[in-house]
């Protein structure tokens, strides 16, 4: 894995989604290509990568994907790649390092995704999947399949979303805590909702809720814990699935639930984006004044964040308000004027 590999051919590819489905053991080829070991790697190096990933992730949540992205990439392609080529006293240490590297590659993909670079994000996600499969071909690798499905859904490319979601579920069932497994059922719910299969989508949503209700407070695996509270993520994805199914009242309830769960001090971006989604649903239901209030709060949280997703949310907001602005609705006119002044 090097910088040239990661930045070349950065167009998003639907065909690339088939790679982890058709070649589940794709990482076997990496063994033969790996360079001669140059460093000895132990628990200290693994802990260092995990701590750096946690720090980078916290900054990403507060400041957006445009902050420190090059630092993440540089660390991944130099120090961490050298560790992956090193020697390990035990197979457990080797797997732990590959798991830590998978998390960092996932974050690099997430930052590219947040900046509106889908092809580059996909390449990092595929690398993350390969690294995760080396560490744990079941639950952790399933998490890589999950993010590939989510990215495709966010881009409106639904061709393989159900297959990816089902493959992820098959790998993870019974192999992790209920909170984490619920995230995979939510992915399946969104995939089926986007595919028009309401029955399967609602069944998956119900399973996710049951799993969350069964929660024993077990610690989530480290590779799943950086995304935020389980309830907040469950409500957010449930809201999106319900919105895709046309159940706007239930979607509004779930998105409001999610917004309450996110801490705007530590997760201002996802809190603001959730509010923006909530406002769109409120607007679609005809509650325009309430939507304008929600959008105003969302804009408060977007200040100082470098993210294409927040900019897209503002563009979408202005499009939704255009008709009301032309009709002379004061709240819509003021909100649009505020959005026009944003950098």
Helices and strands as residue ranges (DSSP letters): H 3-7, G 15-18, H 19-22, H 28-33, E 40-41, H 43-63, H 69-75, I 76-80, H 81-84, E 87-88, H 91-114, H 118-135, H 139-154, H 161-172, H 178-194, H 198-213, H 222-225, H 230-244, H 248-261, H 268-284, H 288-302, H 308-326, H 330-340
